[in-house]
């Protein structure tokens, strides 16, 4: 049964396939993806017959792929195969003029158009907020307002604390890019230590102690950046919330 089941590329033959967070693909699978893109051929799982697929590939990532190439975490040949027509979508904090339009769109999407409006004071807070979770965070906020029955006009008190309370200069935590870069550095350190390709000056600290220290630093920065919101901090670090909470308990941060 597995052998006869068509995969995503086979189903997308003659069309387009979207690969989200392509940076998360393991190195061993990147080789297979490169072959599909370059040779336009593949085998089904468990199959032996080579199949063809003419597919347009659109890939998305939240991190600097070229930096991951330099770190040996992403194949250079695959990077250049994907990087044919790069499109950079600026984070929401760099295009604040889009926020009112997105709010209107999400209110309509969640069936609240005409039922719920945003007061000028609340809209100003939305415009001033940095949105570390980008458009998805804004979408989740609007959905929450609709579900809890905020309105008919949303006021500042209806917004979550991290949006209502502006962050003063000097208190701003790391950006999403900085947090993810720290995570990449941790991943690279673990990979290099396990491979024996580096001998960092770690003194008497054990491997587990080094990893724990890095994880603690990442979690603390993510919590600081999100005002202590564990759900959003876990999203920043691309972790499941249950995993994030387990790590907090294990590291004595709970």
Number of C-alpha atoms within 10 A of each C-alpha: 5 10 11 10 12 13 13 10 24 19 13 17 15 12 13 14 16 13 13 13 12 18 22 11 14 12 14 9 9 19 13 15 18 17 13 19 19 11 12 16 17 21 17 17 12 11 13 10 8 9 13 14 18 17 18 15 15 15 15 15 13 14 17 12 18 16 13 19 16 11 14 14 20 21 21 15 13 18 17 10 13 17 14 8 8 10 8 8 9 9 16 21 18 11 11 16 11 13 17 15 11 15 20 17 16 20 22 14 13 14 13 21 13 10 14 19 19 20 14 13 12 20 18 14 17 21 19 15 18 19 21 22 19 14 17 12 15 19 18 13 16 22 18 15 18 20 11 9 14 18 16 14 13 20 17 19 10 15 19 12 12 16 20 17 13 14 16 7 7 6 10 12 18 17 15 21 14 15 21 20 18 19 19 17 15 17 15 16 18 16 15 15 14 11 9 9 10 11 8 9 7 10 6 7 9 10 12 10 12 15 15 15 11 17 18 18 14 22 23 16 20 27 18 16 23 22 17 14 14 17 16 20 27 20 16 21 19 12 14 12 16 11 11 19 17 14 17 17 11 12 14 9 12 9
